[in-house]
Amino acid sequence: MAPQTGFFHDELCMWHAGGDYVLTMQAGGLVQPGGSIPESPESKRRMVNLMHVTGLMDRLQLQSAPSATRKDLLRVHPASYLERFKALSDATGGELGPRAPFLKGGYEIAARSAGLAKAAVAAVLQGQLASAYALSRPPGHHALPDLPNGFCLFANIAIAIEAARAAGLAQRFAVVDWDVHHGNGTEAIYLDDPDVLTISLHQDRNYPLETGGADVRGAAGANINIPLPPGTGHQSYLEALERIVLPALRRHRPEIIIVACGYDASAMDPLGRMVLGANSFGAMTALMQQAAAELCQDRLVLVHEGGYSEAHVPFCGHAAIARLARLDIEAPDPLGAVIDARQPGPVWINHVSAHLRELATFFEV
C-alpha cells in the first residue's frame, strides 16, 4: 500500500489554556474580564470535527506521537529556559514572555505539541508517510530560544528540524511560513544557518511590530521576509508564492519543505487584516506540493500555527489538508461568496504586484 498522508493530533494539546485575556489585552483596569487568549482549542476541535463529518479523516492516517524529550528541547532551547518553564508549570502556571500564558501542566502540553511536529517530519523523511499535517498546539513560530511570545512556548518546527538532523534524516530544510504574523522565532533560530531556508509571508507591522523587514537576510541570504500590506487578497498571495517563494526554494533545493500553516490571513480573522478564503489555503498548499514534487521527492509537512476565527478556521484547514492528501473531499466555504466579494480590485492588486516585483528584485529572484 502506498504511503498516505498522516494527521498528527493529540487530545492533550486541546487542554492548553492561557490566562484572563481579551484578544491580546490582559484583563484588568478598564479591560473587562471574561475572555481568554484568542488561541483557544475551539477552532482546532471544530476543524477535526468537520474532517470527521465529511469523511476526510477516514482517508488519513490518524496518529499521536510521544512528547518531545528534554534532549529534543535542548537542541533549540537552553536549559535555563526549560527549568524556568517547568518550575512555573509545576507550580501554578503563569507567563514567562509577552502574550504567552499557560496553566499548570503547560510544559508537558507544549512538549507534546512539539512531539507531534517532530514525529510528522520524521515519518515523511523516513518514507513512512507521503506527507503529513501536525495539529500542534500551542503553536511555535514566535518562540525564541529563551523567550516565549505570541502564544508560542516551544519552537515546534525548529525542534522537529533539529531532531531530524540529529537522526541523520536530512540536512537541508525549508520553512515557508504563511501565518499572518511574522515568524520571528524561526527566523532568529536559523538566521545564521545557510542550510535552513526560512521564508515568512506576513502582514507588515502586525506582530511583532519590530521584526519582519525584508532587509533581514541572514547567512547566505537564507532568510526571506515578504511583508504584505493589509488588504492583500487571494491573487496577490499566490503571486508572492510564485514570484518569490518558488524561485527561492529552487535555489535552496531542500530535502523537505515544512509549512508553518497559520490560518489568520483569513478574511474573518480578528488578529489579521488580509482577505483569504478557504480556497486560498488549498491553492497555496497545491503550490507547495508542486515545489516538493520538483525538489524533494514530494516531502511536505504542514504544522499548525495561528488562526483565530472559530467559524472559519475549520474550512480553511479542511481545504489545505484535503489538498495535501490529494483528495476530492470538499467542505464548501460558507463564507466564500462574502470573501470573494471583498477581494481587492485591480488598482490594489497592481499596487501589491509592484511591491512584490520590487521585493523579487531585492532578493535577486
ZAKEGU-190146 format. One record per residue (C-alpha): residue number from 0; residue in one letter; chain; x negated, y, z. Coordinates in steps of 0.001 Angstrom, whole numbers, always signed. Layout:
REM residues N
torke k->NUM; r->A; c->A; x->X; y->Y; z->Z
...
END
This chain:
REM residues 365
torke k->0; r->M; c->A; x->+0; y->+0; z->+0
torke k->1; r->A; c->A; x->-1361; y->+3417; z->-977
torke k->2; r->P; c->A; x->-2191; y->+5801; z->+1878
torke k->3; r->Q; c->A; x->+696; y->+8033; z->+2878
torke k->4; r->T; c->A; x->+977; y->+11474; z->+4398
torke k->5; r->G; c->A; x->+632; y->+11429; z->+8166
torke k->6; r->F; c->A; x->+2602; y->+13588; z->+10576
torke k->7; r->F; c->A; x->+882; y->+14025; z->+13948
torke k->8; r->H; c->A; x->+3224; y->+15028; z->+16742
torke k->9; r->D; c->A; x->+3425; y->+14570; z->+20494
torke k->10; r->E; c->A; x->+6261; y->+15474; z->+22847
torke k->11; r->L; c->A; x->+3754; y->+16670; z->+25445
torke k->12; r->C; c->A; x->+2904; y->+19621; z->+23184
torke k->13; r->M; c->A; x->+6533; y->+20752; z->+23329
torke k->14; r->W; c->A; x->+6187; y->+21222; z->+27105
torke k->15; r->H; c->A; x->+3683; y->+24073; z->+26830
torke k->16; r->A; c->A; x->+5154; y->+27348; z->+28052
torke k->17; r->G; c->A; x->+3963; y->+30813; z->+28935
torke k->18; r->G; c->A; x->+4845; y->+33452; z->+31447
torke k->19; r->D; c->A; x->+7527; y->+36101; z->+31516
torke k->20; r->Y; c->A; x->+7063; y->+37857; z->+28190
torke k->21; r->V; c->A; x->+9457; y->+39734; z->+25944
torke k->22; r->L; c->A; x->+7994; y->+39285; z->+22458
torke k->23; r->T; c->A; x->+4383; y->+40383; z->+23079
torke k->24; r->M; c->A; x->+5120; y->+42581; z->+26120
torke k->25; r->Q; c->A; x->+4726; y->+41331; z->+29672
torke k->26; r->A; c->A; x->+7923; y->+41780; z->+31637
torke k->27; r->G; c->A; x->+7911; y->+44323; z->+34433
torke k->28; r->G; c->A; x->+8348; y->+48033; z->+34861
torke k->29; r->L; c->A; x->+10755; y->+49165; z->+32176
torke k->30; r->V; c->A; x->+10403; y->+45896; z->+30231
torke k->31; r->Q; c->A; x->+13389; y->+43888; z->+31418
torke k->32; r->P; c->A; x->+12556; y->+40272; z->+32379
torke k->33; r->G; c->A; x->+14264; y->+37309; z->+30834
torke k->34; r->G; c->A; x->+12165; y->+36200; z->+27918
torke k->35; r->S; c->A; x->+9052; y->+34167; z->+27254
torke k->36; r->I; c->A; x->+6259; y->+34161; z->+24712
torke k->37; r->P; c->A; x->+7575; y->+34010; z->+21128
torke k->38; r->E; c->A; x->+5518; y->+30836; z->+20660
torke k->39; r->S; c->A; x->+8332; y->+28664; z->+22006
torke k->40; r->P; c->A; x->+8933; y->+24966; z->+21322
torke k->41; r->E; c->A; x->+12271; y->+25535; z->+19626
torke k->42; r->S; c->A; x->+11034; y->+26373; z->+16136
torke k->43; r->K; c->A; x->+8941; y->+23175; z->+16164
torke k->44; r->R; c->A; x->+11670; y->+20983; z->+17646
torke k->45; r->R; c->A; x->+14146; y->+22242; z->+15070
torke k->46; r->M; c->A; x->+11639; y->+21573; z->+12279
torke k->47; r->V; c->A; x->+11184; y->+17976; z->+13459
torke k->48; r->N; c->A; x->+14952; y->+17561; z->+13802
torke k->49; r->L; c->A; x->+15518; y->+18867; z->+10279
torke k->50; r->M; c->A; x->+12947; y->+16426; z->+8915
torke k->51; r->H; c->A; x->+14775; y->+13561; z->+10617
torke k->52; r->V; c->A; x->+18181; y->+14674; z->+9294
torke k->53; r->T; c->A; x->+17016; y->+14988; z->+5660
torke k->54; r->G; c->A; x->+15125; y->+11692; z->+5788
torke k->55; r->L; c->A; x->+11749; y->+13317; z->+5219
torke k->56; r->M; c->A; x->+10370; y->+11949; z->+8471
torke k->57; r->D; c->A; x->+11206; y->+8398; z->+7368
torke k->58; r->R; c->A; x->+8783; y->+8797; z->+4465
torke k->59; r->L; c->A; x->+5838; y->+9935; z->+6607
torke k->60; r->Q; c->A; x->+3519; y->+8067; z->+8923
torke k->61; r->L; c->A; x->+4598; y->+9498; z->+12257
torke k->62; r->Q; c->A; x->+1994; y->+9167; z->+14968
torke k->63; r->S; c->A; x->+496; y->+10789; z->+18033
torke k->64; r->A; c->A; x->-3179; y->+10883; z->+18998
torke k->65; r->P; c->A; x->-5370; y->+10901; z->+22107
torke k->66; r->S; c->A; x->-6252; y->+14228; z->+23648
torke k->67; r->A; c->A; x->-9489; y->+15892; z->+22632
torke k->68; r->T; c->A; x->-12162; y->+14794; z->+25097
torke k->69; r->R; c->A; x->-14353; y->+17095; z->+27139
torke k->70; r->K; c->A; x->-17180; y->+16199; z->+24746
torke k->71; r->D; c->A; x->-14986; y->+17266; z->+21809
torke k->72; r->L; c->A; x->-14139; y->+20544; z->+23506
torke k->73; r->L; c->A; x->-17744; y->+21304; z->+24464
torke k->74; r->R; c->A; x->-18808; y->+21339; z->+20815
torke k->75; r->V; c->A; x->-16822; y->+24595; z->+20496
torke k->76; r->H; c->A; x->-16084; y->+25943; z->+23984
torke k->77; r->P; c->A; x->-18676; y->+26492; z->+26744
torke k->78; r->A; c->A; x->-18413; y->+24525; z->+29985
torke k->79; r->S; c->A; x->-17768; y->+27755; z->+31906
torke k->80; r->Y; c->A; x->-14568; y->+28348; z->+29952
torke k->81; r->L; c->A; x->-13377; y->+24766; z->+30300
torke k->82; r->E; c->A; x->-13917; y->+24907; z->+34056
torke k->83; r->R; c->A; x->-12052; y->+28206; z->+34470
torke k->84; r->F; c->A; x->-9186; y->+26955; z->+32314
torke k->85; r->K; c->A; x->-8951; y->+23602; z->+34118
torke k->86; r->A; c->A; x->-9070; y->+25156; z->+37587
torke k->87; r->L; c->A; x->-6254; y->+27619; z->+36854
torke k->88; r->S; c->A; x->-4267; y->+24925; z->+35052
torke k->89; r->D; c->A; x->-4566; y->+22555; z->+38010
torke k->90; r->A; c->A; x->-3545; y->+25267; z->+40468
torke k->91; r->T; c->A; x->-711; y->+27445; z->+39208
torke k->92; r->G; c->A; x->-1233; y->+28246; z->+35551
torke k->93; r->G; c->A; x->-1756; y->+31832; z->+34503
torke k->94; r->E; c->A; x->-3614; y->+33786; z->+31851
torke k->95; r->L; c->A; x->-7346; y->+33930; z->+31025
torke k->96; r->G; c->A; x->-7066; y->+36150; z->+27971
torke k->97; r->P; c->A; x->-4626; y->+38569; z->+26329
torke k->98; r->R; c->A; x->-1269; y->+37096; z->+25319
torke k->99; r->A; c->A; x->-2342; y->+33527; z->+26063
torke k->100; r->P; c->A; x->-404; y->+32415; z->+29153
torke k->101; r->F; c->A; x->+83; y->+28813; z->+30243
torke k->102; r->L; c->A; x->+1782; y->+26951; z->+33046
torke k->103; r->K; c->A; x->+381; y->+24366; z->+35425
torke k->104; r->G; c->A; x->-944; y->+21468; z->+33349
torke k->105; r->G; c->A; x->-1581; y->+23700; z->+30347
torke k->106; r->Y; c->A; x->-5151; y->+22431; z->+29967
torke k->107; r->E; c->A; x->-4002; y->+18876; z->+29291
torke k->108; r->I; c->A; x->-1351; y->+20020; z->+26817
torke k->109; r->A; c->A; x->-3862; y->+22162; z->+24916
torke k->110; r->A; c->A; x->-6293; y->+19229; z->+24799
torke k->111; r->R; c->A; x->-3551; y->+17045; z->+23291
torke k->112; r->S; c->A; x->-2819; y->+19743; z->+20706
torke k->113; r->A; c->A; x->-6490; y->+19778; z->+19684
torke k->114; r->G; c->A; x->-6483; y->+15982; z->+19627
torke k->115; r->L; c->A; x->-3682; y->+15962; z->+17053
torke k->116; r->A; c->A; x->-5732; y->+18173; z->+14710
torke k->117; r->K; c->A; x->-8844; y->+16080; z->+15322
torke k->118; r->A; c->A; x->-7035; y->+12837; z->+14503
torke k->119; r->A; c->A; x->-5373; y->+14246; z->+11380
torke k->120; r->V; c->A; x->-8686; y->+15438; z->+9915
torke k->121; r->A; c->A; x->-10460; y->+12170; z->+10761
torke k->122; r->A; c->A; x->-7706; y->+9991; z->+9278
torke k->123; r->V; c->A; x->-7823; y->+11840; z->+5959
torke k->124; r->L; c->A; x->-11626; y->+11831; z->+5772
torke k->125; r->Q; c->A; x->-11681; y->+8092; z->+6533
torke k->126; r->G; c->A; x->-9137; y->+7376; z->+3791
torke k->127; r->Q; c->A; x->-6509; y->+6081; z->+6213
torke k->128; r->L; c->A; x->-4094; y->+8787; z->+5052
torke k->129; r->A; c->A; x->-3754; y->+10611; z->+1749
torke k->130; r->S; c->A; x->-3034; y->+13879; z->+3550
torke k->131; r->A; c->A; x->-1811; y->+14932; z->+6979
torke k->132; r->Y; c->A; x->+93; y->+17517; z->+8977
torke k->133; r->A; c->A; x->-725; y->+18206; z->+12634
torke k->134; r->L; c->A; x->+2053; y->+19809; z->+14645
torke k->135; r->S; c->A; x->-452; y->+21271; z->+17078
torke k->136; r->R; c->A; x->+974; y->+23341; z->+19911
torke k->137; r->P; c->A; x->-340; y->+25525; z->+21449
torke k->138; r->P; c->A; x->-1910; y->+26891; z->+18249
torke k->139; r->G; c->A; x->-5611; y->+27622; z->+17889
torke k->140; r->H; c->A; x->-6786; y->+30084; z->+15250
torke k->141; r->H; c->A; x->-7146; y->+33064; z->+17627
torke k->142; r->A; c->A; x->-9084; y->+31154; z->+20304
torke k->143; r->L; c->A; x->-12656; y->+32358; z->+20727
torke k->144; r->P; c->A; x->-15180; y->+30004; z->+22322
torke k->145; r->D; c->A; x->-14885; y->+31693; z->+25737
torke k->146; r->L; c->A; x->-11673; y->+33723; z->+25430
torke k->147; r->P; c->A; x->-8129; y->+32564; z->+24634
torke k->148; r->N; c->A; x->-5838; y->+35086; z->+22997
torke k->149; r->G; c->A; x->-2780; y->+35408; z->+20806
torke k->150; r->F; c->A; x->-1031; y->+32303; z->+22245
torke k->151; r->C; c->A; x->-4132; y->+30190; z->+21420
torke k->152; r->L; c->A; x->-6039; y->+28300; z->+24124
torke k->153; r->F; c->A; x->-8376; y->+25907; z->+22282
torke k->154; r->A; c->A; x->-9692; y->+26325; z->+18721
torke k->155; r->N; c->A; x->-7899; y->+23260; z->+17344
torke k->156; r->I; c->A; x->-9268; y->+23316; z->+13800
torke k->157; r->A; c->A; x->-12850; y->+24014; z->+14871
torke k->158; r->I; c->A; x->-12654; y->+21161; z->+17389
torke k->159; r->A; c->A; x->-11444; y->+18866; z->+14589
torke k->160; r->I; c->A; x->-14230; y->+20000; z->+12260
torke k->161; r->E; c->A; x->-16959; y->+19520; z->+14838
torke k->162; r->A; c->A; x->-15665; y->+16069; z->+15783
torke k->163; r->A; c->A; x->-15713; y->+15066; z->+12110
torke k->164; r->R; c->A; x->-19249; y->+16389; z->+11744
torke k->165; r->A; c->A; x->-20406; y->+14525; z->+14839
torke k->166; r->A; c->A; x->-18922; y->+11307; z->+13468
torke k->167; r->G; c->A; x->-20699; y->+11810; z->+10128
torke k->168; r->L; c->A; x->-17421; y->+12039; z->+8213
torke k->169; r->A; c->A; x->-18207; y->+15309; z->+6365
torke k->170; r->Q; c->A; x->-20473; y->+18339; z->+6454
torke k->171; r->R; c->A; x->-18798; y->+20921; z->+4206
torke k->172; r->F; c->A; x->-15368; y->+22239; z->+5125
torke k->173; r->A; c->A; x->-12992; y->+24964; z->+4018
torke k->174; r->V; c->A; x->-10324; y->+26541; z->+6206
torke k->175; r->V; c->A; x->-7588; y->+28521; z->+4450
torke k->176; r->D; c->A; x->-5533; y->+30474; z->+6976
torke k->177; r->W; c->A; x->-2221; y->+31894; z->+5740
torke k->178; r->D; c->A; x->-831; y->+32761; z->+9164
torke k->179; r->V; c->A; x->+330; y->+36394; z->+9072
torke k->180; r->H; c->A; x->-2243; y->+37254; z->+11748
torke k->181; r->H; c->A; x->-5990; y->+37278; z->+11184
torke k->182; r->G; c->A; x->-7745; y->+34015; z->+12094
torke k->183; r->N; c->A; x->-10293; y->+35798; z->+14263
torke k->184; r->G; c->A; x->-11191; y->+32771; z->+16363
torke k->185; r->T; c->A; x->-12053; y->+30526; z->+13436
torke k->186; r->E; c->A; x->-13971; y->+33404; z->+11848
torke k->187; r->A; c->A; x->-16023; y->+34033; z->+14992
torke k->188; r->I; c->A; x->-16928; y->+30377; z->+15420
torke k->189; r->Y; c->A; x->-18118; y->+29895; z->+11828
torke k->190; r->L; c->A; x->-19294; y->+33359; z->+10807
torke k->191; r->D; c->A; x->-22921; y->+32256; z->+10625
torke k->192; r->D; c->A; x->-22293; y->+28746; z->+9294
torke k->193; r->P; c->A; x->-22569; y->+28579; z->+5498
torke k->194; r->D; c->A; x->-21154; y->+25028; z->+5427
torke k->195; r->V; c->A; x->-17719; y->+26123; z->+6675
torke k->196; r->L; c->A; x->-15863; y->+28492; z->+4370
torke k->197; r->T; c->A; x->-13255; y->+30465; z->+6296
torke k->198; r->I; c->A; x->-10570; y->+32358; z->+4378
torke k->199; r->S; c->A; x->-7824; y->+34359; z->+6063
torke k->200; r->L; c->A; x->-4851; y->+35924; z->+4289
torke k->201; r->H; c->A; x->-3101; y->+38180; z->+6783
torke k->202; r->Q; c->A; x->-1055; y->+41319; z->+7244
torke k->203; r->D; c->A; x->-3520; y->+44159; z->+7548
torke k->204; r->R; c->A; x->-3936; y->+45545; z->+11087
torke k->205; r->N; c->A; x->-1297; y->+43358; z->+12650
torke k->206; r->Y; c->A; x->-3123; y->+41161; z->+15205
torke k->207; r->P; c->A; x->-5816; y->+41534; z->+16309
torke k->208; r->L; c->A; x->-5931; y->+45198; z->+15394
torke k->209; r->E; c->A; x->-9728; y->+45418; z->+15344
torke k->210; r->T; c->A; x->-10524; y->+42380; z->+13153
torke k->211; r->G; c->A; x->-9797; y->+41083; z->+9675
torke k->212; r->G; c->A; x->-11612; y->+43547; z->+7451
torke k->213; r->A; c->A; x->-12775; y->+42455; z->+4000
torke k->214; r->D; c->A; x->-16313; y->+43664; z->+4768
torke k->215; r->V; c->A; x->-16931; y->+40839; z->+7272
torke k->216; r->R; c->A; x->-18626; y->+38207; z->+5113
torke k->217; r->G; c->A; x->-20859; y->+36148; z->+7397
torke k->218; r->A; c->A; x->-23648; y->+33789; z->+6375
torke k->219; r->A; c->A; x->-23941; y->+33373; z->+2605
torke k->220; r->G; c->A; x->-20595; y->+35118; z->+2172
torke k->221; r->A; c->A; x->-18768; y->+32135; z->+3659
torke k->222; r->N; c->A; x->-16120; y->+34263; z->+5361
torke k->223; r->I; c->A; x->-13412; y->+35906; z->+3258
torke k->224; r->N; c->A; x->-10710; y->+38150; z->+4688
torke k->225; r->I; c->A; x->-7791; y->+39128; z->+2477
torke k->226; r->P; c->A; x->-5875; y->+41856; z->+4318
torke k->227; r->L; c->A; x->-2480; y->+42363; z->+2708
torke k->228; r->P; c->A; x->-155; y->+45344; z->+3141
torke k->229; r->P; c->A; x->+3151; y->+44941; z->+4959
torke k->230; r->G; c->A; x->+5878; y->+44028; z->+2497
torke k->231; r->T; c->A; x->+3763; y->+41598; z->+483
torke k->232; r->G; c->A; x->+6016; y->+39002; z->-1084
torke k->233; r->H; c->A; x->+6027; y->+35646; z->-2850
torke k->234; r->Q; c->A; x->+4413; y->+36678; z->-6140
torke k->235; r->S; c->A; x->+1533; y->+38537; z->-4507
torke k->236; r->Y; c->A; x->+718; y->+35708; z->-2074
torke k->237; r->L; c->A; x->+426; y->+33296; z->-4984
torke k->238; r->E; c->A; x->-1702; y->+35825; z->-6864
torke k->239; r->A; c->A; x->-4020; y->+36142; z->-3862
torke k->240; r->L; c->A; x->-4461; y->+32371; z->-3751
torke k->241; r->E; c->A; x->-5068; y->+32086; z->-7491
torke k->242; r->R; c->A; x->-7263; y->+35169; z->-7893
torke k->243; r->I; c->A; x->-9413; y->+34900; z->-4755
torke k->244; r->V; c->A; x->-8904; y->+31693; z->-2768
torke k->245; r->L; c->A; x->-9116; y->+29065; z->-5504
torke k->246; r->P; c->A; x->-12329; y->+30502; z->-7037
torke k->247; r->A; c->A; x->-13901; y->+30712; z->-3566
torke k->248; r->L; c->A; x->-13040; y->+27076; z->-2908
torke k->249; r->R; c->A; x->-14554; y->+26067; z->-6255
torke k->250; r->R; c->A; x->-17785; y->+27830; z->-5383
torke k->251; r->H; c->A; x->-17958; y->+26253; z->-1947
torke k->252; r->R; c->A; x->-16970; y->+22713; z->-3007
torke k->253; r->P; c->A; x->-15767; y->+21459; z->+393
torke k->254; r->E; c->A; x->-15296; y->+17814; z->+1278
torke k->255; r->I; c->A; x->-11891; y->+18627; z->+2780
torke k->256; r->I; c->A; x->-9529; y->+21616; z->+2830
torke k->257; r->I; c->A; x->-7785; y->+22449; z->+6095
torke k->258; r->V; c->A; x->-4928; y->+24956; z->+6107
torke k->259; r->A; c->A; x->-4182; y->+26979; z->+9231
torke k->260; r->C; c->A; x->-488; y->+26786; z->+8462
torke k->261; r->G; c->A; x->+1419; y->+29607; z->+10111
torke k->262; r->Y; c->A; x->+4942; y->+30463; z->+9001
torke k->263; r->D; c->A; x->+5017; y->+34001; z->+10384
torke k->264; r->A; c->A; x->+4709; y->+35545; z->+6922
torke k->265; r->S; c->A; x->+8361; y->+34505; z->+6626
torke k->266; r->A; c->A; x->+10644; y->+37443; z->+5870
torke k->267; r->M; c->A; x->+12609; y->+36547; z->+9007
torke k->268; r->D; c->A; x->+9698; y->+36562; z->+11457
torke k->269; r->P; c->A; x->+9798; y->+39019; z->+14379
torke k->270; r->L; c->A; x->+5996; y->+39406; z->+14517
torke k->271; r->G; c->A; x->+5267; y->+39992; z->+10826
torke k->272; r->R; c->A; x->+6434; y->+42234; z->+8023
torke k->273; r->M; c->A; x->+5961; y->+40020; z->+4981
torke k->274; r->V; c->A; x->+8590; y->+38698; z->+2563
torke k->275; r->L; c->A; x->+8106; y->+34952; z->+2114
torke k->276; r->G; c->A; x->+10806; y->+32302; z->+1910
torke k->277; r->A; c->A; x->+10629; y->+28557; z->+2375
torke k->278; r->N; c->A; x->+9871; y->+28077; z->-1325
torke k->279; r->S; c->A; x->+6776; y->+30259; z->-892
torke k->280; r->F; c->A; x->+5218; y->+27810; z->+1559
torke k->281; r->G; c->A; x->+5963; y->+24906; z->-757
torke k->282; r->A; c->A; x->+4343; y->+26760; z->-3660
torke k->283; r->M; c->A; x->+1272; y->+27700; z->-1603
torke k->284; r->T; c->A; x->+886; y->+24092; z->-469
torke k->285; r->A; c->A; x->+1033; y->+22992; z->-4105
torke k->286; r->L; c->A; x->-1865; y->+25322; z->-4952
torke k->287; r->M; c->A; x->-3899; y->+23857; z->-2108
torke k->288; r->Q; c->A; x->-3119; y->+20374; z->-3446
torke k->289; r->Q; c->A; x->-4402; y->+21498; z->-6825
torke k->290; r->A; c->A; x->-7661; y->+22634; z->-5259
torke k->291; r->A; c->A; x->-8011; y->+19469; z->-3177
torke k->292; r->A; c->A; x->-7431; y->+17284; z->-6241
torke k->293; r->E; c->A; x->-10088; y->+19170; z->-8178
torke k->294; r->L; c->A; x->-12695; y->+19469; z->-5445
torke k->295; r->C; c->A; x->-12392; y->+16912; z->-2664
torke k->296; r->Q; c->A; x->-10504; y->+13774; z->-3665
torke k->297; r->D; c->A; x->-7114; y->+15193; z->-2588
torke k->298; r->R; c->A; x->-8248; y->+15599; z->+1030
torke k->299; r->L; c->A; x->-5889; y->+18155; z->+2512
torke k->300; r->V; c->A; x->-4728; y->+18716; z->+6100
torke k->301; r->L; c->A; x->-2252; y->+21305; z->+7349
torke k->302; r->V; c->A; x->-2474; y->+22318; z->+11012
torke k->303; r->H; c->A; x->+466; y->+24205; z->+12511
torke k->304; r->E; c->A; x->-235; y->+27732; z->+13761
torke k->305; r->G; c->A; x->+2276; y->+30604; z->+14219
torke k->306; r->G; c->A; x->+5846; y->+31196; z->+13122
torke k->307; r->Y; c->A; x->+8433; y->+32634; z->+15477
torke k->308; r->S; c->A; x->+11811; y->+32541; z->+13740
torke k->309; r->E; c->A; x->+13584; y->+29580; z->+15291
torke k->310; r->A; c->A; x->+16126; y->+29578; z->+12463
torke k->311; r->H; c->A; x->+13728; y->+29904; z->+9525
torke k->312; r->V; c->A; x->+10523; y->+28073; z->+10510
torke k->313; r->P; c->A; x->+12213; y->+24632; z->+10142
torke k->314; r->F; c->A; x->+12966; y->+25286; z->+6468
torke k->315; r->C; c->A; x->+9536; y->+26770; z->+5760
torke k->316; r->G; c->A; x->+7846; y->+23785; z->+7381
torke k->317; r->H; c->A; x->+10084; y->+21283; z->+5618
torke k->318; r->A; c->A; x->+9181; y->+22809; z->+2249
torke k->319; r->A; c->A; x->+5443; y->+22662; z->+2980
torke k->320; r->I; c->A; x->+5495; y->+19116; z->+4329
torke k->321; r->A; c->A; x->+7698; y->+17724; z->+1567
torke k->322; r->R; c->A; x->+5276; y->+19219; z->-972
torke k->323; r->L; c->A; x->+2286; y->+17880; z->+961
torke k->324; r->A; c->A; x->+3801; y->+14387; z->+797
torke k->325; r->R; c->A; x->+4792; y->+14863; z->-2885
torke k->326; r->L; c->A; x->+8416; y->+14040; z->-2100
torke k->327; r->D; c->A; x->+11552; y->+15494; z->-3695
torke k->328; r->I; c->A; x->+13431; y->+15699; z->-404
torke k->329; r->E; c->A; x->+14885; y->+19161; z->-103
torke k->330; r->A; c->A; x->+16273; y->+21283; z->+2688
torke k->331; r->P; c->A; x->+17541; y->+24325; z->+761
torke k->332; r->D; c->A; x->+16608; y->+27573; z->+2453
torke k->333; r->P; c->A; x->+19888; y->+29040; z->+3782
torke k->334; r->L; c->A; x->+18258; y->+32476; z->+3752
torke k->335; r->G; c->A; x->+16707; y->+32048; z->+315
torke k->336; r->A; c->A; x->+19126; y->+34319; z->-1538
torke k->337; r->V; c->A; x->+18710; y->+37081; z->+1046
torke k->338; r->I; c->A; x->+14916; y->+36808; z->+905
torke k->339; r->D; c->A; x->+14892; y->+36728; z->-2900
torke k->340; r->A; c->A; x->+16916; y->+39940; z->-2911
torke k->341; r->R; c->A; x->+14332; y->+41544; z->-617
torke k->342; r->Q; c->A; x->+11336; y->+40712; z->-2815
torke k->343; r->P; c->A; x->+9223; y->+43749; z->-3735
torke k->344; r->G; c->A; x->+9827; y->+45461; z->-7053
torke k->345; r->P; c->A; x->+7332; y->+45889; z->-9907
torke k->346; r->V; c->A; x->+5770; y->+49077; z->-8546
torke k->347; r->W; c->A; x->+4843; y->+47467; z->-5225
torke k->348; r->I; c->A; x->+3742; y->+44217; z->-6867
torke k->349; r->N; c->A; x->+1447; y->+46188; z->-9162
torke k->350; r->H; c->A; x->+69; y->+48090; z->-6161
torke k->351; r->V; c->A; x->-776; y->+44870; z->-4336
torke k->352; r->S; c->A; x->-2183; y->+43365; z->-7527
torke k->353; r->A; c->A; x->-4577; y->+46305; z->-7893
torke k->354; r->H; c->A; x->-5649; y->+45762; z->-4285
torke k->355; r->L; c->A; x->-6292; y->+42070; z->-4979
torke k->356; r->R; c->A; x->-8295; y->+42858; z->-8122
torke k->357; r->E; c->A; x->-10464; y->+45209; z->-6088
torke k->358; r->L; c->A; x->-10982; y->+42537; z->-3426
torke k->359; r->A; c->A; x->-11799; y->+39924; z->-6051
torke k->360; r->T; c->A; x->-14492; y->+42205; z->-7461
torke k->361; r->F; c->A; x->-15858; y->+42785; z->-3979
torke k->362; r->F; c->A; x->-16002; y->+39036; z->-3320
torke k->363; r->E; c->A; x->-17596; y->+38504; z->-6746
torke k->364; r->V; c->A; x->-14987; y->+36060; z->-7942
END
